[in-house]
Each structure stands twice: as structure tokens, then as C-alpha cells.
């Protein structure tokens, strides 16, 4: 597996509440998750990365064979993903990946503007220097000087910065809600990935957010994060509208 692909697998794993690690860094050994958790993580990665596209029928038999996991853990994982609105379970018809609509983007943005701003204010109050050192390392290790960097790598950097800030809130309920919302947003990002230009400037915004967090300026960090989310919204909205024409 090449380094870039490994990095993306690691990033996608983090949206399923796995412990954070620095960008490109192999996580430390940890307790092996349950079969149900393994199935949940694997299926969620497939959905978010569009390997299982919106509207697709989920073949449980194929998943059992591919993952080497039995029927019950697969079913438990799908129930959990249903609660997160990533799949829709139709009795006697099967389980389908949830559709993606332009209205979903608006609803996600409405929630994220409010909750991410709250997270920035809490993180500015409760975050430690260890959090900010980790975020600074993520940004320092980003491939700023590479000319052949694709947007998947920049998504990985963005994701790591968000999850460190979520952790710094010291509020697991808020962290889990934002992690779920980020996963839905990430799926929209993948849909528009080929149409979005170079994302370096968008990722640079995290440097200014980090400065505000480190200074304990929650209002400034919240304002910058809302701008960051709105810029994402506008890019994805334009792409989705163009595709629908």
C-alpha cells in the first residue's frame, strides 16, 4: 500500500471515533476493536469515500466475505450506521446507502456553523498546549511544497485539525456529534473532489484558527471556523448545482 493511500485510510478511520494521531503518523498499538466496531469502521469508510455510492444496495454476503466478519456484527454495524443516517434499512427490501441531496448540504451547514463555533470557544478555554502542538505538527507536515498533491491529502489535513479541536473541547457528546456531521460533509466533499481546485488556501485557514485557539481567543476562532465552513459550503454547492444542470 502506498504512503498516500495509507494516510487516507488512517484519516477515514478517525471519523469513526478512533484515537487521534499526527498526520501521516502510524498510531500506537491499541486494544483491538470488537467485530461489530471493525465492521462499522470498514463500512463507514466505504460509504464516506463513495466506494459504496449513494443509493447503492449493500450486499451483506459480500461484506461478510470481504471483511471475514459474521452476520451479527455486520447487522449491528448497519443498525448503527442507520442511526447516523448513512444507510437506510427497508424491511424485506434490503439496506441502502443514503442518498445525497443539495438540501443535505444546507442542513449540515446550518448545524456545523453553530456547533463548530461552540466547539472553537470551548477548545480555546479548555485546550492544552499539547493539543496545539499536535495541530501545529499536522500543519507543519502537510505537503505544502509538493506540486503533485491531490485534494485527498488536503482533506486529510483538514480532518485532523478538526478532530484535534473537537478533542480539545473536553466534551465527548459534542465531539461525537461533530464527528458524525463531519463524516456527512466529507462524503459531499468526495462527490465534488474532482471539480474543486487546489485546496491549499482553505487549509491555510487552519493556521489562523490555531493562532486564535492558542491565544485563548474563542470568539476569533469561532468566526474563522464559520468562514471556513461557509467557503466549503459555497464550493460544494456550486459543484452540485453544476452537476444537476
DRENDO-1510 file (C-alpha; in Angstrom, 1 decimal, always signed):
<recs>
REC; n; res; u; v; w
REC; 1; UNK; +0.0; +0.0; +0.0 .
REC; 2; UNK; +1.5; +3.4; -1.0 .
REC; 3; UNK; +2.0; +6.1; +1.6 .
REC; 4; UNK; -0.8; +8.4; +0.3 .
REC; 5; UNK; -3.4; +5.6; +0.4 .
REC; 6; UNK; -2.3; +4.5; +3.9 .
REC; 7; UNK; -2.7; +8.1; +5.0 .
REC; 8; UNK; -6.2; +8.3; +3.6 .
REC; 9; UNK; -7.2; +5.0; +5.3 .
REC; 10; UNK; -5.9; +6.4; +8.6 .
REC; 11; UNK; -7.8; +9.6; +8.2 .
REC; 12; UNK; -11.0; +7.9; +7.3 .
REC; 13; UNK; -10.6; +5.7; +10.3 .
REC; 14; UNK; -10.5; +8.7; +12.6 .
REC; 15; UNK; -14.1; +9.7; +11.7 .
REC; 16; UNK; -15.3; +6.6; +13.5 .
REC; 17; UNK; -14.1; +7.8; +16.9 .
REC; 18; UNK; -10.6; +6.2; +16.8 .
REC; 19; UNK; -7.9; +7.9; +18.8 .
REC; 20; UNK; -6.2; +10.8; +17.1 .
REC; 21; UNK; -2.7; +10.7; +15.7 .
REC; 22; UNK; -0.5; +13.2; +13.9 .
REC; 23; UNK; -0.8; +13.5; +10.1 .
REC; 24; UNK; +0.9; +10.6; +8.4 .
REC; 25; UNK; +2.0; +9.1; +11.8 .
REC; 26; UNK; +1.3; +5.4; +12.5 .
REC; 27; UNK; -1.0; +5.1; +15.6 .
REC; 28; UNK; +0.4; +3.5; +18.7 .
REC; 29; UNK; -0.8; -0.1; +19.4 .
REC; 30; UNK; -4.2; -0.1; +20.9 .
REC; 31; UNK; -6.8; -2.6; +22.0 .
REC; 32; UNK; -8.3; -4.4; +19.1 .
REC; 33; UNK; -11.9; -3.3; +18.5 .
REC; 34; UNK; -14.8; -5.7; +18.6 .
REC; 35; UNK; -16.0; -7.3; +15.4 .
REC; 36; UNK; -19.0; -5.1; +15.4 .
REC; 37; UNK; -16.8; -2.0; +15.6 .
REC; 38; UNK; -14.5; -3.3; +12.9 .
REC; 39; UNK; -17.5; -3.8; +10.6 .
REC; 40; UNK; -18.8; -0.4; +11.4 .
REC; 41; UNK; -15.5; +1.3; +10.6 .
REC; 42; UNK; -15.0; -0.6; +7.4 .
REC; 43; UNK; -18.5; +0.0; +6.0 .
REC; 44; UNK; -18.4; +3.7; +7.1 .
REC; 45; UNK; -15.1; +4.2; +5.2 .
REC; 46; UNK; -16.7; +2.7; +2.1 .
REC; 47; UNK; -19.7; +5.0; +2.3 .
REC; 48; UNK; -17.8; +8.2; +3.1 .
REC; 49; UNK; -15.2; +7.6; +0.3 .
REC; 50; UNK; -18.0; +6.7; -2.1 .
REC; 51; UNK; -16.7; +3.2; -2.7 .
REC; 52; UNK; -20.3; +2.4; -1.7 .
REC; 53; UNK; -22.1; +5.3; -3.6 .
REC; 54; UNK; -25.3; +7.0; -2.6 .
REC; 55; UNK; -28.3; +4.8; -3.2 .
REC; 56; UNK; -26.3; +1.6; -3.5 .
REC; 57; UNK; -27.7; -1.7; -2.2 .
REC; 58; UNK; -25.4; -3.1; +0.5 .
REC; 59; UNK; -24.6; -6.7; -0.2 .
REC; 60; UNK; -24.2; -8.2; +3.3 .
REC; 61; UNK; -22.9; -11.5; +1.9 .
REC; 62; UNK; -20.1; -9.7; +0.0 .
REC; 63; UNK; -19.2; -7.7; +3.1 .
REC; 64; UNK; -19.0; -10.9; +5.2 .
REC; 65; UNK; -16.7; -12.5; +2.7 .
REC; 66; UNK; -14.5; -9.4; +2.2 .
REC; 67; UNK; -14.2; -8.5; +5.9 .
REC; 68; UNK; -14.2; -12.0; +7.3 .
REC; 69; UNK; -16.9; -11.0; +9.8 .
REC; 70; UNK; -20.1; -12.8; +10.6 .
REC; 71; UNK; -23.7; -11.8; +10.0 .
REC; 72; UNK; -24.4; -10.5; +13.5 .
REC; 73; UNK; -21.6; -7.9; +13.7 .
REC; 74; UNK; -22.4; -6.7; +10.1 .
REC; 75; UNK; -26.1; -6.3; +11.1 .
REC; 76; UNK; -25.1; -4.4; +14.3 .
REC; 77; UNK; -22.8; -2.1; +12.3 .
REC; 78; UNK; -25.6; -1.4; +9.8 .
REC; 79; UNK; -28.0; -0.5; +12.6 .
REC; 80; UNK; -25.5; +1.9; +14.0 .
REC; 81; UNK; -25.0; +3.5; +10.5 .
REC; 82; UNK; -28.7; +3.8; +10.2 .
REC; 83; UNK; -28.9; +5.8; +13.3 .
REC; 84; UNK; -26.2; +8.1; +11.8 .
REC; 85; UNK; -28.4; +8.4; +8.6 .
REC; 86; UNK; -25.6; +6.9; +6.4 .
REC; 87; UNK; -27.8; +3.9; +5.5 .
REC; 88; UNK; -31.5; +3.3; +5.2 .
REC; 89; UNK; -32.9; -0.1; +6.2 .
REC; 90; UNK; -36.0; -1.2; +4.3 .
REC; 91; UNK; -37.5; -4.4; +5.8 .
REC; 92; UNK; -37.7; -7.2; +3.2 .
REC; 93; UNK; -36.0; -5.0; +0.6 .
REC; 94; UNK; -32.5; -4.6; +2.0 .
REC; 95; UNK; -30.2; -1.9; +3.2 .
REC; 96; UNK; -29.2; +1.0; +1.0 .
REC; 97; UNK; -26.6; +3.8; +1.3 .
REC; 98; UNK; -28.5; +7.0; +2.0 .
REC; 99; UNK; -28.9; +9.4; -0.9 .
REC; 100; UNK; -27.1; +12.8; -1.1 .
REC; 101; UNK; -29.2; +15.9; -1.9 .
REC; 102; UNK; -28.4; +19.6; -2.2 .
REC; 103; UNK; -30.7; +20.1; +0.8 .
REC; 104; UNK; -28.4; +17.9; +2.9 .
REC; 105; UNK; -25.6; +20.4; +2.4 .
REC; 106; UNK; -27.7; +23.3; +3.7 .
REC; 107; UNK; -28.9; +21.3; +6.7 .
REC; 108; UNK; -25.3; +20.2; +7.5 .
REC; 109; UNK; -24.0; +23.8; +7.2 .
REC; 110; UNK; -26.8; +25.1; +9.5 .
REC; 111; UNK; -25.7; +22.7; +12.2 .
REC; 112; UNK; -22.0; +23.0; +11.7 .
REC; 113; UNK; -22.0; +26.8; +11.8 .
REC; 114; UNK; -23.5; +26.7; +15.2 .
REC; 115; UNK; -21.8; +23.6; +16.7 .
REC; 116; UNK; -18.3; +24.2; +15.3 .
REC; 117; UNK; -18.4; +27.7; +16.6 .
REC; 118; UNK; -19.3; +26.4; +20.1 .
REC; 119; UNK; -16.5; +23.8; +19.8 .
REC; 120; UNK; -14.0; +26.6; +19.0 .
REC; 121; UNK; -15.0; +28.6; +22.0 .
REC; 122; UNK; -14.8; +25.6; +24.3 .
REC; 123; UNK; -11.5; +24.4; +22.8 .
REC; 124; UNK; -10.0; +27.9; +23.3 .
REC; 125; UNK; -11.0; +27.7; +27.0 .
REC; 126; UNK; -10.1; +24.0; +27.7 .
REC; 127; UNK; -7.5; +23.1; +25.1 .
REC; 128; UNK; -3.9; +22.5; +26.2 .
REC; 129; UNK; -0.6; +23.3; +24.7 .
REC; 130; UNK; -0.3; +19.6; +23.8 .
REC; 131; UNK; -3.4; +19.9; +21.6 .
REC; 132; UNK; -2.0; +22.9; +19.8 .
REC; 133; UNK; +1.4; +21.3; +19.4 .
REC; 134; UNK; -0.3; +18.4; +17.7 .
REC; 135; UNK; -2.3; +20.6; +15.4 .
REC; 136; UNK; +0.8; +22.6; +14.6 .
REC; 137; UNK; +2.6; +19.3; +13.7 .
REC; 138; UNK; -0.3; +18.3; +11.4 .
REC; 139; UNK; +0.1; +21.6; +9.6 .
REC; 140; UNK; +3.9; +21.5; +9.5 .
REC; 141; UNK; +3.8; +18.0; +8.0 .
REC; 142; UNK; +1.3; +19.0; +5.3 .
REC; 143; UNK; +2.7; +18.7; +1.8 .
REC; 144; UNK; +2.9; +22.4; +1.1 .
REC; 145; UNK; +5.8; +22.2; -1.3 .
REC; 146; UNK; +4.6; +19.2; -3.3 .
REC; 147; UNK; +3.4; +20.0; -6.8 .
REC; 148; UNK; +1.6; +16.7; -7.4 .
REC; 149; UNK; -0.5; +16.8; -4.2 .
REC; 150; UNK; -4.1; +15.8; -4.8 .
REC; 151; UNK; -7.1; +17.1; -2.7 .
REC; 152; UNK; -7.4; +13.8; -0.8 .
REC; 153; UNK; -4.3; +14.7; +1.1 .
REC; 154; UNK; -5.6; +18.2; +1.9 .
REC; 155; UNK; -8.8; +16.6; +3.1 .
REC; 156; UNK; -6.7; +14.5; +5.5 .
REC; 157; UNK; -5.0; +17.6; +6.9 .
REC; 158; UNK; -8.4; +19.4; +7.3 .
REC; 159; UNK; -9.9; +16.4; +9.1 .
REC; 160; UNK; -7.0; +16.0; +11.5 .
REC; 161; UNK; -7.2; +19.7; +12.5 .
REC; 162; UNK; -10.9; +19.4; +13.1 .
REC; 163; UNK; -10.7; +16.3; +15.2 .
REC; 164; UNK; -7.9; +17.8; +17.4 .
REC; 165; UNK; -10.1; +20.8; +18.1 .
REC; 166; UNK; -13.1; +18.5; +18.9 .
REC; 167; UNK; -11.0; +16.6; +21.4 .
REC; 168; UNK; -9.8; +19.9; +22.9 .
REC; 169; UNK; -13.4; +20.8; +23.8 .
REC; 170; UNK; -13.3; +18.1; +26.5 .
REC; 171; UNK; -17.0; +17.4; +25.7 .
REC; 172; UNK; -17.4; +13.9; +24.3 .
REC; 173; UNK; -21.0; +14.5; +23.4 .
REC; 174; UNK; -20.2; +17.5; +21.3 .
REC; 175; UNK; -17.2; +15.7; +19.8 .
REC; 176; UNK; -19.3; +12.7; +18.7 .
REC; 177; UNK; -22.0; +14.9; +17.1 .
REC; 178; UNK; -19.4; +16.9; +15.2 .
REC; 179; UNK; -17.6; +13.8; +14.1 .
REC; 180; UNK; -20.8; +12.4; +12.7 .
REC; 181; UNK; -21.6; +15.7; +10.9 .
REC; 182; UNK; -18.0; +15.9; +9.6 .
REC; 183; UNK; -18.4; +12.4; +8.1 .
REC; 184; UNK; -21.5; +13.5; +6.2 .
REC; 185; UNK; -19.7; +16.6; +5.0 .
REC; 186; UNK; -16.8; +14.6; +3.9 .
REC; 187; UNK; -19.0; +12.4; +1.7 .
REC; 188; UNK; -20.2; +15.6; +0.0 .
REC; 189; UNK; -16.6; +16.7; -0.4 .
REC; 190; UNK; -15.7; +13.4; -2.2 .
REC; 191; UNK; -18.6; +13.9; -4.6 .
REC; 192; UNK; -17.2; +17.3; -5.6 .
REC; 193; UNK; -13.5; +16.4; -5.3 .
REC; 194; UNK; -12.6; +16.3; -9.0 .
REC; 195; UNK; -14.2; +19.7; -9.6 .
REC; 196; UNK; -12.6; +21.6; -6.6 .
REC; 197; UNK; -9.4; +23.4; -7.3 .
REC; 198; UNK; -6.3; +23.4; -5.2 .
REC; 199; UNK; -7.3; +23.4; -1.5 .
REC; 200; UNK; -4.0; +24.8; -0.1 .
REC; 201; UNK; -5.6; +28.2; +0.7 .
REC; 202; UNK; -8.5; +26.6; +2.5 .
REC; 203; UNK; -6.1; +24.5; +4.6 .
REC; 204; UNK; -4.1; +27.6; +5.4 .
REC; 205; UNK; -7.1; +28.9; +7.3 .
REC; 206; UNK; -6.4; +26.4; +10.0 .
REC; 207; UNK; -3.1; +28.2; +10.7 .
REC; 208; UNK; -5.1; +31.3; +11.7 .
REC; 209; UNK; -7.6; +29.2; +13.6 .
REC; 210; UNK; -4.7; +27.6; +15.5 .
REC; 211; UNK; -3.3; +31.0; +16.4 .
REC; 212; UNK; -6.7; +32.1; +17.8 .
REC; 213; UNK; -7.1; +28.9; +19.8 .
REC; 214; UNK; -3.6; +29.1; +21.2 .
REC; 215; UNK; -4.2; +32.6; +22.3 .
REC; 216; UNK; -7.4; +31.6; +24.0 .
REC; 217; UNK; -9.5; +33.8; +21.7 .
REC; 218; UNK; -12.6; +31.7; +21.3 .
REC; 219; UNK; -14.7; +34.3; +19.5 .
REC; 220; UNK; -12.0; +34.8; +16.9 .
REC; 221; UNK; -11.5; +31.1; +16.4 .
REC; 222; UNK; -15.3; +30.6; +16.1 .
REC; 223; UNK; -15.5; +33.4; +13.5 .
REC; 224; UNK; -12.7; +31.9; +11.4 .
REC; 225; UNK; -14.1; +28.4; +11.6 .
REC; 226; UNK; -17.5; +29.7; +10.4 .
REC; 227; UNK; -15.8; +31.4; +7.4 .
REC; 228; UNK; -14.0; +28.1; +6.7 .
REC; 229; UNK; -17.3; +26.1; +6.7 .
REC; 230; UNK; -19.1; +28.7; +4.6 .
REC; 231; UNK; -16.3; +28.5; +2.0 .
REC; 232; UNK; -16.7; +24.7; +1.9 .
REC; 233; UNK; -20.5; +25.1; +1.5 .
REC; 234; UNK; -20.1; +27.5; -1.4 .
REC; 235; UNK; -17.7; +25.3; -3.2 .
REC; 236; UNK; -19.7; +22.1; -2.8 .
REC; 237; UNK; -23.0; +23.9; -3.6 .
REC; 238; UNK; -21.6; +25.3; -6.9 .
REC; 239; UNK; -20.3; +21.9; -7.9 .
REC; 240; UNK; -23.6; +20.1; -7.1 .
REC; 241; UNK; -25.6; +22.7; -8.9 .
REC; 242; UNK; -23.4; +22.4; -12.0 .
REC; 243; UNK; -23.7; +18.6; -12.0 .
REC; 244; UNK; -27.5; +18.8; -11.7 .
REC; 245; UNK; -27.9; +21.1; -14.7 .
</recs>
